Amino acid sequence: MIRRFILPLLAALMALLPGAHAQPVDGGRAMVELIAERERVEPGETLYAAIKMELDHGWHVYWRNAGDAGLPPEVRVLDGSDVTEAALGPFVWPIPHLLPVVDGEIMDYGYDDQLVLPFPLTIPADAMGSVQLNFLADYLICEEICIPETAELSLTLPVGPSEPHIAHGTLIGKWIAKAPRDFEGEARIDASSSPWKLSLKTEGGFDTGSDIRFYPFGHEISHPADQPLSFGREGATLSLTPADESLNGPLEGIIVIETADGTRTGYTLAAGQGSVFEHTSGIAARAAATGAGGKSLIALAIAAVIGGLILNLMPCVLPVLSIKAMGMVHAVASGHESEVRSHGLWYTGGVLLSFAALAAAIIAIRQATGTANLGFQLQNGPTVAVLTLIMFVIGLWLLGMFELGSSIQNTGSSLASRSGSMGAFFTGVLAAVVGAPCIGPFLGAALGAVLDRPALSVLIVFLAMGFGLALPYLVLSFVPGLSRLLPKPGRWMETLKQFFAFPMFLTAALLLWTLGAVSGPAAVAWTVAGGTLIAFGIWLARRGRGTLTKVLAALAMIGGLVYPALTANSSTAAGEGNSQYAEKYETEAWSPERVIDLTDEGRPVFVDFTATWCATCQLNKVTTLKSNAVQEAFAAHDVAFLVADFTRKDPVIAEELKRRQRAGVPMYLWYPAGATEPQILPEVLSQKLVIGLVTAE
C-alpha cells in the first residue's frame, strides 16, 4: 500500500525540481558559461559538458597548439565540486583557423567570435539529489595585446532519470561535429631533406579545387611558412618548412581541407617517416589560399587590371599597338563616331577572347599535368616558330610588300567597315598573344596567386588583365573629344607605318633567339628558310595573275609557315641554365640542392629566374645584372650568382615558381648570408636596389 502511494509521489516531486542551471560569467573580454547536454543526470553516466565562450569583437583565444605564441584554454576543478579532475576528459578541439600575428614571421592558431569546447564528464556512481560542478576556466585572450583571464563557473545537475537539455545538447553536438575525424588514408613524412614532404594517400584523391593546410600538434615545423601543395590522382603532398633539423618519430597534427565554397573539414593523422607516395611525382605545387599572404579575388583582379595597363608599355607589345594606333587614326578621320567605337569594341573583344583562351589553356594543362605557367606557349618550339613568321609577315606588310584589305575597302563602305572591325579584332588577338609572356610589375604576384585557384577565379583574373591591356583604346573610343586629339591622316602615316616594320623584325629576331634556346640552331635555320619562302610567295603573287602562279604562291606561303613548325622539335635544344650570361660573369645553374649547400656555407645567394623570351628579364640583365657595378659588388661580397633558365620547360623551376606564388619569370630571390628563406625582389631591378642589398651584409 505504501509503495503504491510513495513512489508516484516521489516521481512527481522530482519532476518539480529545477533542471541544470548556471549563469554566464563576464571574464573581461569574453562571456563564459558552463553548459551540459543533460537537464538531469543518472549516477555513473558519462555525458558531454562544455565551456561556452562569447568573445568580444576582434579578440581571439587559442587552439590546443597555440602556434608561435599564446596558451590554450584550460579547466580546473575547484573546491566544493562533487567531481574530481579524473572525472573530466580532454577537450574535443574544433578545427582552428590561422591567426597571422606578423606576416611571414609569427603565426598562431585559434578561434574568434564564439567557441564551444566540449569535454566528457563522468557523474559519480554514488550521486544523490544533485551534482555540483565548480570549475575554473583559465584562458589567454588576445587582440593587439594579450590578457590572461579566468572565470569561476558553476553548474548544478539534478540527479534522476536522465533527461536531455535540447538547446545545450544541440549546441554541443554542433561543435563536436566541427572536430577533425580520423584520416582514413595513409600519411607519410619525408624529412630526409628540406622542405619536408607530407604525403597523403586516400581512395579517390582530393578535389584539386580544394586547399589543404597542416596544423601540427607540436612545433616541428615553421608555423608561418607557406605550405605549397601538389595533387595526384590518389592524394596530395604538402611541402613543410622544418623548424628543427631532424624529426624524431611520427609527425602528428590535423589536415584542414577547405573547398571552393568555404566548407572546412579536418582529419587527425600521425604521419610515419617514409618516402613520398609516387602518385605525386611531376605534379606542380600550388600555394594554399588559406595560407599566410592569401589575397582576395577582388584584390587580384585589380592588380591584374593594373598589370594589363602596364603591358601597353612593354617592348614586345609596342610594335603591335602601333598597328592599332594607325587604325584608330583612320577611323577618326572618317568622321563616324560609331566606327571609332566599333574599333574600340572589336579590339577589346580580340584581347578578351585571347586572354580567355589563354586562361582555358592554362586550366586544361593544369588539369592534365598538375602545373601550368604563364609563358608556356613560348616554351613550345612550333609555337615560337609560327609567331616568328607572323611577326616577319607583319613587318613585310608594314613595309608595303603587300596590302591587307585595300581592295576590299574600295568595294563599298559596309565592307570597309567590316574590314576595319576585323582588323581591330585581330590586332587585339595579336597584342594579347605577344604581350602575355611579358610579365610586367604587379602581374607576377597576382597571376602566381591565382593560377592554382578554381577555374572561374583564373578566368576572372585573366580577363581583368586583358581588360587592362585594352582599356586605353576603349576609353579613347568612347570618351567624347579624346579621339579628336589624334592627328589627321597624311603621308606621315605611310612613313610611320614603314618605320614600325623594323620593331616587328626585331621582335621576330628576339623570337628566333628564343627558338634557338628552345629547339636548337636547326629550327632557327628552317624558320629563316620558311620566312624566305613566304616572302617569295608574296613576291610571286604580286607579279603573276595566272592560276598556276597563284597556286605556286599559295603553296610557297603555306610551306614556309608549316614546315618550320613541324621541324621545331624542342628535344633538339641544347644549353646550360646559365648560358644567357657571358663567361666573364661568374654564374652557375640553380638547383634547390645548390642553394642549400651555399646557404649552409654562410654565403649570400642571388638567384635569377629568367628566360630568353622574357623581355623584362633581358632588360634587367642589360641595365642591372650585367653592369660592372653589380658584378663588382657580387665579387667583393662573395655572392653566389645562380641562374634558373626557364626558356625550356623545367618541372623543378616550375615547382619553385609555384612555391613562391609566381606565375612565371622574371623572379629574383635574395638569400642574405646565413638565411635559409629568401627575400623576393621586385620584377624590375635597379643597380641601387641590388647593390644596396649586397652591401648591407
C-alpha positions in Angstrom: 0.0 0.0 0.0 2.9 2.4 0.9 4.8 1.7 -2.3 1.6 2.4 -4.4 1.4 5.9 -3.0 5.0 6.9 -2.1 6.7 6.1 -5.4 4.4 8.1 -7.6 4.7 11.0 -5.0 8.5 10.9 -5.2 8.3 10.9 -9.0 6.1 13.9 -9.0 8.4 15.8 -6.6 11.4 15.0 -8.8 9.5 16.4 -11.8 9.0 19.7 -9.9 12.8 20.1 -9.1 14.6 22.6 -11.3 16.9 21.2 -14.1 20.5 22.1 -14.8 21.2 25.7 -14.2 24.1 28.2 -14.4 24.8 31.8 -15.2 27.3 33.2 -17.7 30.3 34.9 -16.2 32.0 38.0 -17.6 35.7 37.2 -17.7 36.6 40.7 -19.1 36.8 40.2 -22.8 34.5 37.1 -23.1 31.3 35.9 -21.6 32.0 32.3 -20.3 29.4 29.7 -19.4 29.5 26.1 -18.3 26.8 24.0 -20.1 25.9 20.3 -20.3 23.9 18.2 -22.7 21.6 16.9 -19.8 18.9 18.5 -17.8 19.1 15.7 -15.3 21.8 13.0 -14.9 21.9 9.5 -13.6 24.6 8.2 -11.2 27.7 6.8 -13.1 26.8 8.0 -16.5 29.2 9.9 -18.9 27.9 12.9 -20.7 29.3 15.9 -22.5 29.7 19.2 -20.8 31.3 22.3 -22.4 32.9 25.7 -21.9 30.9 28.2 -24.0 32.7 31.4 -24.8 31.3 34.5 -26.5 34.3 36.7 -27.4 34.4 40.5 -27.8 34.8 41.5 -31.5 38.4 41.4 -32.6 39.6 39.2 -29.8 40.7 35.5 -30.1 41.7 32.5 -28.0 43.9 29.6 -28.9 43.8 26.0 -30.2 45.5 23.1 -28.4 48.7 24.2 -30.1 48.7 28.0 -30.0 51.4 28.3 -32.6 54.3 30.7 -32.2 52.7 32.5 -29.2 49.8 32.0 -26.9 48.3 29.5 -24.5 45.3 27.2 -25.0 42.3 27.4 -22.6 42.3 25.1 -19.5 39.6 23.9 -17.0 40.4 23.0 -13.4 38.1 21.7 -10.7 37.5 24.0 -7.7 36.8 23.2 -4.1 33.1 22.4 -3.4 32.7 20.4 -6.6 31.2 16.9 -6.4 33.5 15.6 -9.1 37.3 15.3 -9.2 39.8 16.1 -12.0 39.7 12.4 -13.0 36.0 12.8 -14.0 36.9 15.3 -16.7 38.0 14.0 -20.1 40.1 16.1 -22.7 38.6 18.9 -24.7 37.2 18.0 -28.1 39.0 20.7 -30.1 37.1 22.1 -33.1 39.1 22.9 -36.3 41.0 26.1 -35.8 41.9 28.8 -38.3 45.1 30.8 -38.9 45.9 33.8 -36.7 48.7 35.7 -38.5 50.5 38.0 -36.0 53.4 39.2 -38.1 53.1 38.2 -41.7 55.7 35.6 -42.6 57.2 35.6 -39.1 54.7 34.7 -36.4 51.6 32.6 -36.9 49.1 31.4 -34.3 46.1 29.0 -34.4 42.8 29.6 -32.7 39.3 30.9 -32.7 37.3 34.2 -32.6 33.7 35.3 -32.0 32.3 32.1 -30.4 33.9 28.9 -29.1 32.4 25.9 -27.5 34.9 23.4 -26.0 33.1 20.1 -25.2 34.6 17.5 -22.9 33.4 14.2 -21.4 32.2 14.3 -17.8 31.5 11.2 -15.6 28.9 11.6 -12.9 29.9 9.9 -9.5 28.3 6.5 -9.1 27.0 7.4 -5.7 25.5 10.7 -6.7 22.2 11.6 -4.9 20.0 14.7 -5.0 22.2 16.9 -7.3 25.7 17.2 -8.6 27.5 20.5 -8.0 30.2 21.4 -10.6 32.6 24.2 -9.7 35.2 24.8 -12.4 37.8 27.5 -13.2 38.2 28.4 -16.8 41.7 29.8 -17.4 42.5 31.3 -20.8 44.6 33.8 -22.7 42.6 36.2 -24.9 44.3 38.5 -27.4 43.7 41.4 -29.8 46.8 43.6 -30.3 47.7 42.8 -26.7 47.1 39.6 -24.7 45.3 39.4 -21.4 45.1 36.3 -19.1 41.6 35.9 -17.8 39.8 33.5 -15.5 36.1 32.7 -14.9 34.7 30.8 -12.0 31.9 28.6 -13.4 29.2 26.7 -11.6 26.5 24.3 -12.7 24.1 22.2 -10.7 22.8 19.0 -12.3 19.8 17.3 -10.6 20.1 13.5 -10.2 17.3 11.5 -11.5 16.1 9.9 -14.7 18.4 11.1 -17.5 16.8 14.0 -19.4 18.4 15.8 -22.4 18.9 19.6 -22.5 17.6 20.2 -26.0 19.3 23.6 -26.7 22.6 22.8 -25.0 22.8 19.3 -26.4 22.2 20.6 -29.9 24.9 23.3 -29.5 27.4 20.8 -28.1 26.7 18.3 -30.8 27.2 21.0 -33.5 30.7 21.8 -32.1 31.7 18.2 -31.7 30.9 17.8 -35.4 33.4 20.6 -36.1 36.2 18.5 -34.6 38.5 16.6 -37.0 37.9 13.0 -37.8 40.4 10.2 -38.1 42.2 10.2 -41.5 41.2 7.0 -43.3 44.0 7.1 -45.8 47.8 6.8 -45.4 50.2 9.5 -44.4 54.0 9.7 -44.7 56.5 12.4 -43.9 59.8 12.5 -45.8 62.1 14.5 -43.6 65.3 13.5 -45.4 65.7 17.0 -46.9 64.3 20.4 -46.6 61.5 21.2 -47.2 59.8 18.1 -45.6 57.2 16.4 -47.7 53.9 15.3 -46.0 52.4 12.8 -48.5 48.8 11.8 -48.2 47.1 8.9 -50.0 43.4 8.3 -50.0 40.9 6.5 -52.2 39.7 8.8 -54.9 42.2 11.5 -54.1 41.3 15.1 -53.3 39.4 17.7 -55.2 42.0 19.8 -56.9 39.9 22.9 -56.3 40.4 22.5 -52.6 43.0 23.9 -50.3 44.8 21.8 -47.7 46.8 23.0 -44.7 48.6 21.0 -42.0 48.2 22.2 -38.3 50.8 20.4 -36.2 50.2 19.3 -32.6 53.9 20.2 -31.8 56.4 22.7 -33.1 58.4 20.6 -35.5 57.6 22.9 -38.5 57.7 26.6 -39.1 54.2 27.8 -38.3 54.1 31.0 -40.6 55.7 29.3 -43.6 53.6 28.6 -46.7 52.8 25.0 -47.4 53.0 24.5 -51.2 50.6 21.8 -52.3 50.6 19.3 -55.1 47.9 16.9 -56.2 47.9 13.5 -57.7 45.2 11.0 -58.7 45.2 9.3 -55.3 46.3 12.0 -52.9 48.3 15.1 -52.3 51.7 16.3 -50.9 52.5 19.3 -48.8 55.9 20.9 -48.5 56.6 21.8 -44.9 59.4 24.1 -43.7 61.1 22.4 -40.7 61.7 24.3 -37.5 64.3 21.7 -36.4 66.9 19.9 -38.5 65.6 16.4 -37.6 62.3 14.7 -36.8 62.1 12.1 -34.1 59.1 9.8 -34.6 55.9 10.5 -36.5 54.6 13.9 -37.3 51.2 14.4 -35.6 48.5 17.0 -36.3 45.5 17.6 -38.4 44.9 18.5 -42.1 42.2 21.0 -42.8 40.6 20.8 -46.3 38.7 23.9 -47.5 36.6 23.6 -50.6 35.8 26.5 -53.0 32.5 27.2 -51.2 34.3 27.7 -47.9 33.4 24.3 -46.3 36.1 23.2 -44.0 36.8 19.5 -42.9 39.6 18.3 -40.7 41.3 15.0 -40.2 43.6 13.8 -37.5 46.8 12.0 -38.6 50.1 10.7 -37.4 52.5 10.5 -40.4 55.2 7.9 -40.1 58.6 8.6 -41.7 58.9 7.3 -45.2 59.2 8.2 -48.9 56.7 10.3 -50.8 53.9 8.3 -52.4 54.6 8.0 -56.2 51.3 9.4 -57.2 52.5 13.0 -56.6 55.6 12.9 -58.8 55.6 15.5 -61.6 52.6 17.4 -60.1 53.5 21.1 -59.6 53.0 22.8 -56.3 50.1 25.1 -55.6 50.0 27.6 -52.7 47.1 27.1 -50.3 44.8 30.0 -50.3 44.3 29.6 -46.6 48.0 30.2 -46.1 49.6 33.4 -45.0 49.6 36.1 -47.6 46.4 34.9 -49.3 44.7 37.6 -51.4 41.1 38.1 -52.2 39.9 37.6 -55.8 38.9 41.3 -56.0 42.5 42.4 -55.0 44.0 40.0 -57.5 41.7 41.3 -60.3 42.6 44.9 -59.5 46.3 44.1 -59.6 45.7 42.3 -62.9 44.0 45.3 -64.4 47.0 47.5 -63.4 49.3 44.9 -64.9 47.4 44.9 -68.1 47.7 48.6 -68.4 51.5 48.3 -67.9 51.6 45.7 -70.6 50.9 48.5 -73.1 54.4 49.8 -72.3 56.3 46.6 -72.7 58.7 46.4 -75.7 57.2 43.3 -77.1 53.7 44.9 -77.3 54.5 48.4 -78.6 55.1 47.3 -82.3 51.7 45.6 -82.4 49.9 48.6 -80.8 51.3 50.8 -83.5 49.1 49.0 -85.9 46.1 49.6 -83.7 47.0 53.3 -83.4 47.0 53.8 -87.2 43.7 52.0 -87.4 42.3 54.5 -84.9 43.6 57.4 -86.8 41.9 56.2 -90.0 38.6 55.6 -88.1 38.7 59.1 -86.5 39.4 60.6 -89.9 36.2 59.1 -91.3 34.2 61.3 -89.0 31.9 58.5 -87.9 31.8 58.1 -84.1 30.2 54.7 -84.4 33.1 53.4 -86.4 35.5 54.7 -83.8 33.6 52.9 -81.1 33.4 49.8 -83.2 37.2 49.8 -83.5 37.5 50.0 -79.7 34.9 47.3 -79.0 36.4 44.9 -81.6 39.9 45.4 -80.4 38.7 44.8 -76.8 36.9 41.7 -77.9 40.0 40.3 -79.6 42.1 41.0 -76.4 39.5 39.5 -74.1 38.9 36.4 -76.2 42.6 35.8 -76.4 43.1 36.1 -72.7 40.1 33.8 -72.1 41.6 31.3 -74.5 44.9 31.6 -72.6 43.2 31.0 -69.3 41.3 28.0 -70.7 44.6 26.6 -72.0 46.3 27.0 -68.5 43.3 25.4 -66.8 43.4 22.5 -69.3 47.1 22.0 -68.9 46.8 22.2 -65.1 44.1 19.6 -65.1 46.1 17.3 -67.3 49.6 17.7 -65.8 49.0 19.4 -62.5 51.1 22.5 -63.4 50.9 25.5 -65.8 52.9 28.7 -66.1 52.4 31.9 -67.9 54.7 31.9 -71.0 54.3 28.1 -71.5 53.4 28.8 -75.2 56.9 30.2 -75.8 58.4 27.0 -74.4 57.0 25.2 -77.4 59.2 25.2 -80.4 56.5 25.1 -83.1 54.6 27.9 -81.4 57.6 30.1 -81.3 58.4 29.3 -85.0 54.9 30.3 -86.1 54.9 33.5 -84.0 58.3 34.4 -85.5 56.9 34.1 -89.0 53.8 36.1 -88.2 55.9 39.0 -86.9 58.0 38.7 -90.1 54.9 38.8 -92.3 53.5 41.8 -90.4 56.8 43.6 -91.0 56.6 42.9 -94.7 53.1 44.3 -94.7 54.2 47.4 -92.9 56.9 47.9 -95.5 54.3 47.7 -98.3 55.3 44.4 -99.7 51.6 43.6 -99.9 48.3 45.1 -98.8 45.7 43.7 -96.4 42.2 44.7 -97.3 42.9 47.7 -99.6 40.9 46.3 -102.4 38.1 45.4 -100.1 37.9 48.9 -98.8 37.3 50.2 -102.3 34.2 48.0 -102.8 31.9 49.8 -100.5 31.6 51.5 -97.1 29.9 48.5 -95.5 32.7 46.1 -96.4 35.3 48.7 -95.5 33.7 48.9 -92.0 33.8 45.2 -91.7 37.4 45.0 -92.8 38.3 47.7 -90.2 36.5 45.8 -87.4 38.1 42.6 -88.3 41.5 44.3 -88.4 40.9 45.8 -84.9 39.8 42.4 -83.6 42.9 40.5 -84.9 45.2 43.3 -83.7 43.7 42.7 -80.2 44.4 39.0 -80.6 48.0 39.6 -81.7 48.6 42.1 -78.9 47.4 39.5 -76.3 49.4 36.7 -77.8 52.7 38.7 -77.9 52.0 40.6 -74.6 51.0 37.7 -72.4 54.5 36.4 -71.7 55.8 39.9 -70.9 55.1 39.8 -67.2 55.4 43.4 -66.0 55.2 44.8 -62.5 52.1 43.7 -60.5 51.4 40.7 -62.8 53.8 38.1 -61.4 52.5 38.0 -57.9 48.8 38.4 -58.9 48.9 35.6 -61.5 51.0 33.4 -59.3 48.5 33.6 -56.5 45.5 32.7 -58.8 46.9 30.0 -61.2 46.0 27.3 -58.7 42.6 28.6 -57.7 39.3 27.4 -59.1 38.9 27.7 -62.8 36.4 30.6 -62.5 39.0 32.6 -60.5 41.7 32.0 -63.1 39.3 33.2 -65.9 38.2 36.3 -64.0 41.8 37.5 -63.3 43.0 36.8 -66.9 40.0 38.7 -68.3 40.9 41.6 -65.9 44.4 41.6 -67.2 43.1 41.7 -70.8 40.7 44.5 -69.9 43.6 46.5 -68.5 45.5 46.0 -71.8 42.6 47.1 -73.9 41.4 49.9 -71.5 43.4 52.9 -73.0 41.9 52.3 -76.5 38.5 51.6 -75.2 38.5 54.9 -73.3 39.9 56.7 -76.4 37.0 55.2 -78.5 34.1 56.2 -76.1 35.1 59.4 -74.3 33.8 62.3 -76.5 36.6 64.6 -77.6 39.5 62.4 -76.8 39.6 60.7 -80.2 39.7 64.1 -81.8 43.1 64.6 -80.2 44.6 62.1 -82.6 46.4 63.6 -85.6 44.8 63.6 -89.0 45.9 61.1 -91.6 48.5 62.0 -94.2 51.7 61.0 -95.9 53.3 60.8 -92.5 51.3 57.7 -91.7 52.8 55.7 -94.6 56.3 56.7 -93.4 55.4 55.8 -89.8 53.9 52.5 -90.9 57.1 51.6 -92.7 59.1 52.7 -89.7 57.2 50.3 -87.4 58.2 47.4 -89.7 61.6 47.4 -88.1 60.5 46.9 -84.5 58.4 43.9 -85.8 61.6 42.5 -87.4 63.4 43.0 -84.1 60.6 41.2 -82.3 61.0 38.3 -84.8 64.7 38.3 -84.1 64.0 38.0 -80.4 61.7 35.1 -81.1 64.4 33.5 -83.2 66.8 33.8 -80.3 64.1 32.1 -78.1 63.6 29.4 -80.7 67.3 28.7 -80.8 67.3 28.2 -77.0 64.1 26.0 -77.1 64.7 24.0 -80.2 68.3 24.4 -81.3 70.0 26.1 -84.3 68.4 23.8 -86.9 65.0 25.1 -86.0 66.3 28.7 -86.4 67.7 27.9 -89.9 64.4 26.3 -91.1 62.4 29.2 -89.8 64.6 31.7 -91.6 64.1 29.5 -94.7 60.4 29.5 -94.1 60.3 33.3 -93.9 62.2 33.4 -97.2 59.7 31.1 -98.8 56.8 33.2 -97.6 58.4 36.3 -99.0 59.0 34.5 -102.3 55.3 33.5 -102.3 54.2 37.1 -101.7 56.5 38.4 -104.4 55.2 35.7 -106.8 51.6 36.6 -106.1 52.2 40.3 -106.8 53.7 39.6 -110.2 51.6 36.8 -111.6 47.9 36.7 -112.4 47.5 33.2 -113.8 46.0 30.3 -111.8 49.3 28.3 -111.7 51.2 31.3 -110.4 48.6 31.8 -107.6 48.7 28.2 -106.7 52.5 28.2 -106.6 52.5 31.3 -104.5 49.9 29.8 -102.0 52.0 26.6 -101.7 55.1 28.6 -101.1 53.5 30.6 -98.3 51.8 27.6 -96.7 55.0 25.6 -96.9 57.0 28.4 -95.5 54.7 28.5 -92.4 54.0 24.8 -91.9 57.4 23.2 -92.4 59.3 25.2 -89.8 56.6 24.5 -87.3 56.9 20.7 -88.0 60.7 20.7 -87.6 60.9 22.9 -84.5 61.4 20.0 -82.1 62.2 21.1 -78.6 64.0 17.9 -77.9 66.9 19.0 -80.1 67.7 22.0 -77.9 71.0 22.2 -76.0 72.5 24.6 -73.5 73.1 25.2 -69.8 71.0 27.1 -67.3 73.5 29.9 -67.1 74.1 30.2 -70.9 72.4 33.6 -71.0 75.5 35.2 -69.3 78.9 35.5 -70.9 81.8 33.6 -69.4 83.1 36.7 -67.6 80.1 36.7 -65.4 80.6 34.1 -62.6 77.3 32.3 -62.6 76.2 28.7 -62.2 73.0 26.8 -62.7 70.3 26.9 -60.0 69.0 23.9 -58.1 67.4 23.6 -54.7 70.2 21.4 -53.5 72.8 24.0 -54.6 71.0 26.7 -52.7 71.1 24.6 -49.5 74.8 23.9 -50.0 75.6 27.6 -50.4 73.5 28.8 -47.6 74.9 26.2 -45.3 78.3 27.6 -46.2 77.1 31.0 -45.0 77.4 32.7 -48.4 74.8 35.2 -49.7 73.0 33.9 -52.8 71.3 35.8 -55.6 69.0 33.7 -57.9 67.9 34.9 -61.3 64.8 33.1 -62.7 64.9 34.1 -66.3 64.0 33.0 -69.9 65.2 34.1 -73.3 61.7 35.0 -74.3 61.1 37.3 -71.3 61.6 40.9 -72.3 61.7 42.2 -68.7 64.4 39.6 -67.9 66.6 40.8 -70.7 66.1 44.5 -69.7 67.1 43.7 -66.1 70.2 41.9 -67.4 71.3 44.8 -69.6 70.6 47.6 -67.1 71.5 45.9 -63.8 72.7 42.3 -63.5 75.4 42.6 -66.2 76.6 46.0 -65.1 80.1 46.4 -63.8 78.9 47.9 -60.5 76.7 45.0 -59.7 79.2 42.4 -60.7 81.9 44.1 -58.7 79.6 44.2 -55.6 78.9 40.4 -56.1 82.6 39.6 -56.3 83.5 41.8 -53.3 80.9 40.2 -51.0 81.4 36.6 -52.3 77.8 36.5 -53.6 76.9 33.2 -55.3 75.0 34.1 -58.6 72.7 31.3 -59.6 70.6 31.3 -62.8 67.4 29.3 -63.3 66.8 29.3 -67.0 63.1 28.7 -67.8 63.4 29.1 -71.5 62.5 25.5 -71.9 60.1 23.5 -69.7 61.7 22.6 -66.4 59.4 21.0 -63.7 61.8 21.8 -60.9 61.8 25.5 -61.8 58.1 25.4 -62.3 57.7 24.0 -58.8 59.8 26.7 -57.2 57.8 29.4 -59.0 54.6 27.9 -57.6 56.1 27.7 -54.2 56.9 31.4 -54.3 53.4 32.1 -55.8 54.7 33.5 -59.1 53.1 32.8 -62.4 56.3 32.9 -64.4 59.6 34.8 -64.9 61.2 37.1 -64.0 61.6 36.2 -60.3 64.6 37.2 -58.3 65.5 35.7 -54.9 68.0 37.1 -52.4 69.3 35.0 -49.6 71.3 37.1 -47.2 74.3 35.4 -45.6 73.1 32.8 -43.1 69.4 32.9 -44.3 67.5 29.8 -45.3 64.5 31.6 -46.7 64.9 34.3 -49.4 63.5 37.8 -50.0 61.5 38.0 -53.2 62.7 41.1 -55.1 60.7 43.3 -57.4 60.3 42.2 -61.0 62.0 45.4 -62.3 65.5 45.7 -60.8 67.9 48.7 -60.4 71.6 48.8 -59.6 70.8 50.8 -56.5 68.4 48.1 -55.2 70.7 45.1 -55.8 73.9 46.8 -54.6 72.1 48.1 -51.5 71.1 44.5 -50.6 74.6 43.2 -51.2 76.5 45.9 -49.3 74.1 45.7 -46.3 75.6 42.3 -45.5 
